[in-house]
Amino acid sequence: MKYWLSKNKTPLLISVLGAIVGYSYWYFVGCASGTCAITSVWWRSTIYGVIMGWLLGCLLYTSDAADDLLCVD
């Protein structure tokens, strides 16, 4: 587990940043009518931010030992 955490440091940090951005988007912009699929409730917007952050982190991840199942180079 410690090896996995040290190996995936960049995607994890960007995922946390994505969660903050997703929650902030819901809080400041949100959806007034409640019919928006992603931004109608806070947890969907936050999870979407985490997923987008993880994908962006995997794109920016440039390690030689990237043979993990979640971030494959």
CORPE-V894616 format. One record per residue. N is the residue number from 0. OMEGA is omega in radians with two decimals (999 if undefined). Layout:
BEGIN
n	omega
N	OMEGA
N	OMEGA
END
This chain:
BEGIN
n	omega
0	3.13
1	3.10
2	3.14
3	3.13
4	-3.14
5	-3.13
6	-3.09
7	-3.10
8	-3.11
9	3.10
10	3.13
11	3.13
12	3.13
13	3.05
14	3.08
15	3.08
16	3.09
17	3.08
18	3.11
19	3.12
20	3.12
21	3.11
22	3.12
23	3.10
24	3.12
25	-3.05
26	-3.05
27	-3.11
28	3.04
29	-3.11
30	-3.05
31	-3.06
32	-3.12
33	-3.12
34	3.11
35	-3.04
36	-3.04
37	-2.97
38	-3.14
39	3.07
40	-3.00
41	-3.03
42	3.09
43	3.12
44	3.13
45	3.10
46	3.08
47	3.09
48	3.11
49	-3.12
50	3.12
51	3.08
52	3.12
53	3.13
54	3.09
55	3.10
56	3.09
57	3.07
58	-3.12
59	-3.07
60	-3.08
61	3.12
62	3.10
63	-3.10
64	-3.08
65	3.11
66	-3.14
67	-3.14
68	-3.07
69	3.09
70	-3.08
71	3.06
72	999
END
